[in-house]
Amino acid sequence: MHPVVNAFHTAVSAKRDAIFDDERLTPVSAMPDAMTPAPGWVGKDWKSGGTLLMAINPGGGGDSYRVNPTDARLYGLIRDFRDARSNDERAASLRELSDAWIQIQASHNIRRIIEAVFKALGTNAHQTAFLNVLPFRTREDRPARKAELRRAWDTVTRHQVAALAPRRVIALGCKAYDALLAAGAAEEYEIVLLKRAIGDSRITPHAQEVLNQLRNEDQ
């Protein structure tokens, strides 16, 4: 598990200016969190060959955003993981962060599509991992440039994915899928697109069709 812990720790230690060309996408609210990369989570029973879920980037980049208790807890745990020194401390901190992130995510609308994946594949969060293509918030959640996505992939995310060694990568939404293509991830991994409804209010027909195909493949 140490290669995974090390890759996630490298991700959480990344700097914005190593990825972005300029400050046009730097949020103007909750600056400490905007400067902190969100490394994603890994289930406690993860094994190589599992299913990796990937979204585009963390939310909360709106100009009017104000820190809430949930995000205060999450980003506090992210910084605790970043500041952990020994391998054992980092492993324990990543476990605490992942468990909290899974719990928090289960209260958001994105849970609908994630739970649909679990049902189709006969798995659960403990056997799954989750990453953002771009680990930083962006102002008003605007998209990053292709070169910035490639830089994030090359310097951060690629190493996390390599350490996890998933069987497949499921892109949660077109933005994540397009970003993975722009970053060159499809050159190394099978990328499966699951289209999302606005606000994740429902499972789209496209997503349901893809989930049925995945279910049949795994039978």
Number of C-alpha atoms within 10 A of each C-alpha: 10 12 13 19 23 17 21 29 23 17 23 22 19 21 13 19 10 12 22 19 14 10 11 11 19 19 23 15 17 16 11 8 22 24 16 20 25 25 31 27 24 27 17 16 12 18 18 14 12 18 25 23 23 23 23 26 25 20 14 22 25 17 13 11 14 12 11 8 8 12 15 12 14 18 19 14 19 26 18 17 25 22 15 16 10 9 13 12 14 21 20 15 21 27 18 17 25 25 17 17 22 19 12 15 12 15 10 11 13 18 15 16 24 17 15 15 24 16 13 17 18 11 14 16 22 16 17 23 26 23 24 24 28 29 26 30 25 23 21 17 18 13 16 20 13 16 14 19 24 24 19 24 25 15 16 25 27 21 19 23 21 15 18 25 18 20 15 15 25 20 26 22 21 15 18 23 25 15 25 27 16 17 22 17 21 14 10 9 16 13 20 18 21 24 22 22 15 10 9 16 12 14 16 16 13 13 21 17 12 18 22 14 12 15 15 11 9 9 7
